[in-house]
Amino acid sequence: MATAKKKVAKPAAPARKAAPAKKAAPTVKAKPAAAAPKAEKPKKPKLVRDSFTIPKLEYKVLQDSKDRAAALGRPVKKSEVLRAGLKALAGMNDTAFVAALGAVPALKTGRPAKT
């Protein structure tokens, strides 16, 4: 007796989805020849935080300057008043600069004692 091999039917392969239609290659748009370069933004200046000691009378002058600017319609911060003073000093000639520095007495450095 010869053994007969039975042919086993293979399961049908799952139906494949139809391949999507190929899209046409995208067209490349030509850039205008006279494209202006972007203007670079100016860099913001780096800020420095500092503290200092100032006599009460001079601090009052600082506050009075703030009040004066506000009364003239130009409210300012203390730092703006100080920066304006620095610009005024920078614009002086050497003789006037030394005279302005001589009008300011030197102070002992460090924090004032608590009272």
NORWO-V483505 format. One line per field, one symbol per residue. phi: phi as a letter, one per 30 degrees, with the letter a starting at -180 (. if undefined). psi: psi as a letter, one per 30 degrees, with the letter a starting at -180 (. if undefined). A space follows every 50 residues. Layout:
BEGIN
phi: ???
psi: ???
END
This chain:
BEGIN
phi: .cdcdddcddddddddddddddddeddcdddddcddddddddddddcbcb bacbdeddddddddddddddddibdbcedddddddddddddddddddddd dddcddcddjddddb
psi: kkkkkkkkkkkkkkkkkkkkkklkkkkkkkkkfhkkkkkkkkkkkkkkkl llkkleeeeeeeeeeeeeeefggiklleeeeeeeeeeeefflleeeeeee effjkklkllklkk.
END
